[in-house]
């Protein structure tokens, strides 16, 4: 097993890339896309293609690290 794989590495990556750095990029994006057409712009379509996997990764990490409801009662 290499040093860059395994469950410990995944947890470190999730903790380093979790909350704070994303807020800066969200604010910059919000300020910079004022007049772009959402439906007809290739830039916005490309951003949508990048956004979906990132949100899936975030939600998967949230379910894994902070399970709620019936999932929280399942032994790990």
Secondary structure, DSSP 8 states (H G I E B T S, - for coil): --TT-SHHHHHHHHHHTSSHHHHHHHHHHHHH-TT--TTT-HHHHHHHHHHHHHHHHHHHHHHHHS--GGGGGS--
